[in-house]
Amino acid sequence: MRAISQDTYGGPEVLKLIDTARPEPLPTEVLVRVEAAGVNPVDAKTRAGQGVAGLLGEPPFILGWDVSGVVKAVGHGVHTLAVGDEVYGMPWFPRAASAYAEYVTAPSRHFARKPANLDHIQAAAVPLAGLTAYQILTALADVQKDQRVLIHAAAGGVGHLAVQIAKALGAYVVGTASAGKHEWLRGLGVDAVIDYHSQELAEATGDLDVVVDLVGTEATLTQSVAVTRPGGLVVAVPSGSPQAVVDRAAESGVRVASYLVEPDGHALGEITELIESGAVRIEVEEVFPLAEAGAAHRRLEDGRTRGKLVLAVR
């Protein structure tokens, strides 16, 4: 099969197209023919030796976690999926899933059936970003109707799904984004949008119940704590929070938590219901052929992506 590999850590130029052996499913696993693979910030960080690189070992390895495709074989003990099923998932994260390839194998329960109203390109954009948003807002924050939720970087891959999931939970949603993305975010249901270049959070938000900080700098975390009510929660997604911020937050009665997404076929099924109902829609800004994974990483790292980037594998 074709796949994208790297022999060393570095910039997008280290990604190269190779031919390699197709994997075979073990008991409880499925073999999925990948139609499309999502591109995420953790992919680029791992490529450069950061992110979850330590869990993948030294190169060579194949990047990628988001997949949408078709089940081609099932191992012994698989009862939830069958050959021919169209599925999507985020298998194995944070261990290697090797999704930048024509085939992947993983436990069947790391996948869910693809939303019927999405093609494979759109579906491949969902799992990592969608599960991150959904798990934070439901399992961690337990967002309730009429709570006030702030999403930093609301127009990004995780952000644009988080604002829609929070709205589906009944929250009042505030998002930060550059001015050119405000109208689009309002179309997704955001109640108030803040231009982080020109507006201060304290002047624009009022007391918040939950903040999902998808930027994760000490500055944004400190500002987020300052506008969160006592008893509220600030979630630091990319890299956790400095202890000094956690300590200052505790003095104000605010909890700060980090979060790392995990595979969850059941939660993906719930996200599927939101997508099929029309409550959540997916923004794919650009699609690249598998062989141009390096170009996709360069586009990702320019920091101005709206929604998601996807590799068309077939």
C-alpha positions as CSV (number, residue, x, y, z in Angstrom):
1,M,0.0,0.0,0.0
2,R,1.0,3.7,-0.3
3,A,1.7,5.6,2.8
4,I,3.4,8.8,4.0
5,S,6.4,8.2,6.1
6,Q,9.3,10.1,7.6
7,D,12.9,9.0,8.4
8,T,13.7,11.9,10.7
9,Y,12.0,14.7,12.7
10,G,11.8,18.1,10.9
11,G,9.7,20.3,8.7
12,P,7.1,19.3,6.2
13,E,9.8,18.4,3.7
14,V,10.6,15.2,5.7
15,L,7.2,13.6,4.7
16,K,7.6,11.3,1.8
17,L,5.4,8.8,-0.2
18,I,6.5,5.1,0.3
19,D,5.2,1.6,-0.5
20,T,4.8,-0.6,2.5
21,A,3.1,-3.8,3.6
22,R,-0.6,-3.7,4.2
23,P,-1.5,-4.5,7.8
24,E,-3.7,-7.4,8.8
25,P,-6.4,-7.3,11.5
26,L,-5.8,-9.1,14.8
27,P,-8.7,-10.5,16.9
28,T,-11.2,-7.7,17.7
29,E,-9.7,-5.5,15.0
30,V,-10.9,-4.4,11.6
31,L,-9.0,-3.5,8.4
32,V,-10.2,-0.2,7.0
33,R,-9.5,0.9,3.5
34,V,-8.8,4.6,4.0
35,E,-10.6,7.0,1.7
36,A,-9.5,10.2,3.4
37,A,-7.4,11.2,6.4
38,G,-7.7,14.3,8.5
39,V,-4.8,16.6,9.2
40,N,-4.4,17.9,12.7
41,P,-2.0,20.2,14.6
42,V,-0.8,17.2,16.7
43,D,0.3,15.7,13.4
44,A,2.6,18.6,12.6
45,K,3.9,18.8,16.2
46,T,4.7,15.1,16.2
47,R,6.4,15.3,12.8
48,A,8.7,17.9,14.3
49,G,9.5,15.8,17.4
50,Q,7.0,17.3,19.7
51,G,3.3,16.4,20.3
52,V,3.1,12.7,21.1
53,A,6.3,11.9,19.3
54,G,7.7,10.1,22.4
55,L,4.9,7.5,22.2
56,L,5.6,6.7,18.5
57,G,9.3,6.0,19.1
58,E,12.0,7.2,16.8
59,P,11.4,7.6,13.0
60,P,10.6,6.1,10.6
61,F,6.9,6.1,11.3
62,I,3.6,7.0,9.6
63,L,1.6,9.9,11.0
64,G,-2.1,10.4,11.2
65,W,-5.1,9.5,13.3
66,D,-8.3,10.7,11.6
67,V,-9.7,8.3,9.1
68,S,-12.8,7.7,7.1
69,G,-13.1,4.6,4.9
70,V,-14.6,1.2,4.3
71,V,-14.2,-2.0,6.4
72,K,-12.5,-4.6,4.2
73,A,-11.9,-7.4,6.7
74,V,-12.8,-8.2,10.4
75,G,-10.8,-10.1,13.0
76,H,-12.2,-12.8,15.2
77,G,-14.5,-11.4,17.9
78,V,-15.8,-8.4,16.0
79,H,-19.5,-8.0,16.3
80,T,-20.2,-4.3,15.9
81,L,-19.0,-3.9,12.3
82,A,-19.0,-5.9,9.0
83,V,-17.2,-5.9,5.7
84,G,-18.5,-3.1,3.6
85,D,-19.5,-0.8,6.4
86,E,-18.5,2.9,5.9
87,V,-16.8,4.0,9.1
88,Y,-14.8,6.8,10.6
89,G,-12.6,7.1,13.7
90,M,-9.5,8.2,15.5
91,P,-7.9,4.8,16.3
92,W,-5.1,4.2,18.8
93,F,-4.5,7.8,19.8
94,P,-2.0,8.8,21.2
95,R,-0.2,5.7,20.0
96,A,0.5,5.3,16.3
97,A,-2.5,4.7,14.1
98,S,-0.6,5.3,10.8
99,A,-3.6,6.9,9.1
100,Y,-1.7,8.6,6.3
101,A,-2.0,5.4,4.4
102,E,-4.3,3.3,2.2
103,Y,-5.2,0.9,5.0
104,V,-5.3,0.9,8.8
105,T,-6.1,-1.7,11.4
106,A,-7.5,-1.0,14.9
107,P,-10.0,-2.3,17.4
108,S,-13.5,-2.2,16.0
109,R,-14.8,-0.1,18.8
110,H,-12.4,2.7,17.9
111,F,-14.7,3.4,14.9
112,A,-18.3,4.3,14.3
113,R,-20.4,4.3,11.2
114,K,-19.8,7.3,9.0
115,P,-22.6,10.0,9.1
116,A,-24.9,9.3,6.2
117,N,-25.0,12.9,5.1
118,L,-21.2,13.3,4.9
119,D,-18.8,12.1,2.2
120,H,-15.5,10.5,3.3
121,I,-13.6,13.8,2.9
122,Q,-15.9,15.6,5.3
123,A,-16.1,12.6,7.7
124,A,-12.3,12.4,7.9
125,A,-12.3,15.9,9.3
126,V,-14.4,15.0,12.3
127,P,-13.0,12.4,14.7
128,L,-10.0,14.0,16.6
129,A,-11.5,17.5,16.6
130,G,-15.0,16.3,17.2
131,L,-14.1,13.9,20.0
132,T,-11.9,16.6,21.7
133,A,-14.7,19.0,21.7
134,Y,-17.4,16.5,22.7
135,Q,-15.4,14.9,25.5
136,I,-14.4,18.2,27.0
137,L,-17.9,19.7,26.9
138,T,-19.8,16.6,28.1
139,A,-17.5,14.3,30.2
140,L,-15.2,16.9,31.6
141,A,-17.2,20.2,31.8
142,D,-20.8,18.7,31.9
143,V,-22.1,21.8,30.1
144,Q,-25.7,22.5,31.0
145,K,-28.4,24.6,29.3
146,D,-27.9,28.4,29.6
147,Q,-24.4,28.1,30.9
148,R,-21.9,30.6,29.4
149,V,-19.1,29.0,27.4
150,L,-16.1,30.6,25.8
151,I,-14.2,28.9,23.0
152,H,-10.8,30.3,22.1
153,A,-9.8,29.9,18.5
154,A,-13.4,29.2,17.6
155,A,-12.9,29.1,13.9
156,G,-10.3,26.3,14.0
157,G,-10.7,22.6,13.6
158,V,-11.7,21.8,17.2
159,G,-13.2,25.3,17.8
160,H,-15.8,25.3,15.0
161,L,-17.1,21.9,16.2
162,A,-16.9,22.9,19.9
163,V,-19.1,26.0,19.4
164,Q,-21.8,23.9,17.6
165,I,-21.7,21.1,20.2
166,A,-22.0,23.7,23.0
167,K,-24.9,25.3,21.3
168,A,-26.5,21.8,20.9
169,L,-26.2,21.4,24.7
170,G,-28.1,24.7,25.1
171,A,-25.2,26.9,26.1
172,Y,-24.7,30.6,25.5
173,V,-21.5,30.5,23.4
174,V,-18.8,33.2,23.0
175,G,-15.9,32.7,20.5
176,T,-12.6,34.4,19.9
177,A,-11.4,34.8,16.3
178,S,-10.0,37.3,13.8
179,A,-12.6,39.8,12.5
180,G,-12.8,38.1,9.0
181,K,-14.2,35.0,10.5
182,H,-16.9,36.6,12.7
183,E,-19.8,36.4,10.3
184,W,-19.1,32.7,9.5
185,L,-19.0,31.9,13.2
186,R,-22.3,33.7,13.8
187,G,-23.7,31.4,11.0
188,L,-22.6,28.4,13.1
189,G,-24.7,29.8,16.0
190,V,-22.1,31.6,18.1
191,D,-23.9,34.2,20.3
192,A,-21.0,36.6,20.6
193,V,-17.7,36.9,18.8
194,I,-14.5,38.6,20.2
195,D,-11.8,39.9,18.0
196,Y,-8.7,38.9,20.0
197,H,-6.7,41.6,18.1
198,S,-8.7,44.5,19.4
199,Q,-11.1,43.5,22.2
200,E,-10.3,42.6,25.8
201,L,-11.9,39.5,27.2
202,A,-12.9,41.2,30.5
203,E,-14.9,43.9,28.6
204,A,-16.6,41.5,26.2
205,T,-17.5,38.3,28.2
206,G,-18.8,38.8,31.7
207,D,-18.6,35.8,34.1
208,L,-18.2,32.5,32.3
209,D,-19.0,29.0,33.4
210,V,-16.6,27.2,31.1
211,V,-13.6,28.2,28.9
212,V,-12.1,25.9,26.3
213,D,-8.7,27.4,25.6
214,L,-7.5,26.0,22.3
215,V,-4.6,28.5,22.1
216,G,-3.1,27.5,25.5
217,T,-0.6,30.2,26.1
218,E,0.0,31.5,29.6
219,A,-1.5,34.8,28.5
220,T,-4.7,33.4,27.2
221,L,-5.1,31.0,30.2
222,T,-4.5,33.9,32.6
223,Q,-7.1,36.0,30.8
224,S,-9.5,33.1,30.8
225,V,-9.2,32.6,34.5
226,A,-9.9,36.3,35.1
227,V,-13.3,36.1,33.3
228,T,-14.4,32.8,34.8
229,R,-16.8,32.8,37.8
230,P,-15.9,31.0,41.0
231,G,-16.7,27.4,40.6
232,G,-16.1,27.6,36.9
233,L,-13.7,25.6,34.7
234,V,-10.9,26.5,32.3
235,V,-9.7,23.7,30.0
236,A,-6.2,24.0,28.6
237,V,-6.1,21.8,25.5
238,P,-2.9,22.0,23.6
239,S,-0.3,21.6,26.3
240,G,-1.7,21.9,29.7
241,S,-1.3,24.9,32.1
242,P,1.6,26.3,34.0
243,Q,1.4,25.5,37.7
244,A,1.5,29.3,38.5
245,V,-1.8,29.7,36.5
246,V,-3.4,26.8,38.2
247,D,-2.4,28.2,41.7
248,R,-3.8,31.7,40.8
249,A,-7.0,30.2,39.5
250,A,-7.5,28.2,42.7
251,E,-7.2,31.3,44.8
252,S,-10.2,32.7,42.8
253,G,-12.1,29.4,43.1
254,V,-11.6,28.5,39.4
255,R,-10.6,25.0,38.4
256,V,-8.0,24.6,35.5
257,A,-7.8,21.2,33.8
258,S,-5.8,19.8,30.9
259,Y,-7.3,17.4,28.4
260,L,-6.1,14.7,26.0
261,V,-8.6,13.1,23.7
262,E,-9.1,9.3,23.6
263,P,-10.6,6.9,21.1
264,D,-14.3,6.5,21.7
265,G,-16.6,4.8,19.1
266,H,-19.6,5.3,21.3
267,A,-19.1,9.1,21.6
268,L,-18.4,9.2,17.8
269,G,-21.9,7.6,17.4
270,E,-23.4,10.5,19.4
271,I,-21.5,13.0,17.3
272,T,-22.9,11.2,14.2
273,E,-26.4,11.8,15.5
274,L,-25.7,15.6,15.9
275,I,-24.3,15.7,12.4
276,E,-27.2,13.8,10.8
277,S,-29.7,16.0,12.6
278,G,-28.1,19.1,11.2
279,A,-27.0,20.5,14.6
280,V,-23.3,20.2,13.7
281,R,-21.8,20.8,10.2
282,I,-18.2,20.4,9.1
283,E,-16.0,22.9,7.5
284,V,-13.2,21.5,5.2
285,E,-11.1,24.4,3.9
286,E,-8.8,22.5,1.6
287,V,-8.2,18.9,0.3
288,F,-4.7,17.6,-0.7
289,P,-3.8,14.4,-2.4
290,L,-2.0,11.9,-0.1
291,A,1.3,12.5,-1.9
292,E,1.1,16.2,-1.0
293,A,1.0,15.7,2.8
294,G,3.9,18.0,3.1
295,A,2.0,20.8,1.4
296,A,-1.0,20.2,3.8
297,H,1.4,20.5,6.8
298,R,2.7,23.8,5.4
299,R,-0.8,25.1,5.0
300,L,-1.7,24.0,8.5
301,E,1.3,25.7,10.1
302,D,0.5,29.1,8.5
303,G,-2.0,29.4,11.4
304,R,-5.0,30.8,9.4
305,T,-7.0,27.7,8.6
306,R,-10.7,27.9,8.9
307,G,-12.1,24.5,9.9
308,K,-10.0,21.4,8.7
309,L,-7.6,20.2,6.1
310,V,-7.9,16.7,4.7
311,L,-5.8,14.2,2.6
312,A,-7.7,12.4,-0.1
313,V,-6.1,9.0,0.0
314,R,-8.0,7.4,-2.9
